[in-house]
Amino acid sequence: MGSTISSAMEQSQGKMMEKQGEMQSNMLKRQIVMQKGIAARQMAAARARAKDLLHFVGGFAAFAVPVLVVQAGKTGNKVFLAPAIILSLVCAYQADMAYGNKMERIRKDAETMLAETPEMFGLPAASSLNLTDIDRAVAAESQAAADAAAYDAENRR
C-alpha cells in the first residue's frame, strides 16, 4: 500500500517538475520579448531626442552660420568660418542620427562587437540566449565570486 502511494507521489512530483520547467521557459520567453520591447522604446526615445536636438541646433545654426559667413566676408578674417564649419558638422551628425540610418549603424556595430568579443562585456558567447546558457553563465559567475572570496580569505591570513 505504501508503494502505491509513493509511486503516485513520484508521478505527481514528476509532473509538477515538468510543469515548473515549462513555466520557467515561458517566463524566460516573456522576459526576452519584454526586453526587446524596452530596447525598441529606448531606441525610439533616442531618435526622438535626436530629432528634437536637431531642431534646436539647426535653428541656431540657420541663424549663426550666415551671420558668421557674412562677418568673415566683411572683415576678411577667416576665423569666423571655424564656428560655421563646426556648427555644420554638428547639424549633419544630428540629421544623420534623427533622419538617417545612424542608429541602425550603431546597433549593427554593437551587435558585431557582442558577437566578436563577448568577453569584453562579461556575456556568454551565444547570440540567442536560452535557459541553459543563462544557468551556465550564472553558475560561472557564482563560481568566480566564490573563488575570489576564497582567495581573499586565504590572503588575509
KEDREN-380670 format. One record per residue (C-alpha): z, y, x; residue in one letter. Coordinates in steps of 0.25 Angstrom, whole numbers, plus 5000, padded with zeros to 4 digits. Layout:
N
ZYXa
...
***
This chain:
157
500050005000m
500350095011g
499050075018s
498250115005t
499050245005i
498850275019s
497350245019s
497250335007a
497950445014m
497050425026e
495750435018q
496350555011s
496750615025q
495350585030g
494650655018k
495550775020m
495250785035m
493750775031e
493950885021k
494650975031q
493550955041g
492550995030e
493351115026m
493451155041q
491951145043s
491751225030n
492751335035m
492051345048l
490751365042k
491251465033r
491851545045q
490551535052i
489851595040v
490951705039m
490851735053q
489351745053k
489451845041g
490551925048i
489551935060a
488451975051a
489252085045r
489752135059q
488252145063m
487952215051a
489052315053a
488652335067a
487152365063r
487752465052a
488552535063r
487352545072a
486552605061k
487652705058d
487752735072l
486252755073l
486252855062h
487352935069f
486852925083v
485352945078g
485753075070g
486453135082f
485253095091a
484253145082a
484953285083f
485353275098a
484053215105v
483153325100p
484153435104v
484353375118l
482853365120v
482553505116v
483753545125q
483153475136a
481753535134g
482353675133k
483253665145t
482353575153g
483553495156n
483353345155k
484853315154v
484753345139f
483853225137l
484853125142a
485753125130p
484453115121a
484052995128i
485452935127i
485452965112l
484052905110s
484552775117l
485752765108v
484952795096c
483952685100a
485152585103y
485752615089q
484452605082a
484152465088d
485552425084m
485452475070a
484052445066y
483452365077g
483852225082n
484952255092k
485952185084m
485052055084e
484852065099r
486352085101i
486651965092r
485651875099k
486151915113d
487551885109a
487151745104e
486351725117t
487651755125m
488451665116l
487451555117a
487251565132e
488651605137t
489751565126p
490751545137e
490751695139m
491351715125f
492251595124g
491451525114l
490951385113p
489451365117a
488951315103a
488151425095s
488551365082s
490051325082l
490551215074n
491951165071l
491951065083t
491551175093d
492551275087i
493651165089d
493251135103r
493251285107a
494651295100v
495151175108a
494551225121a
495251365119e
496551305115s
496451215128q
496151335137a
497351405131a
498251285133a
497651275148d
497951425150a
499351415145a
499651295153a
499051365165y
499951485163d
501151395161a
500951325173e
500751455182n
502051515176r
502851405183r
***
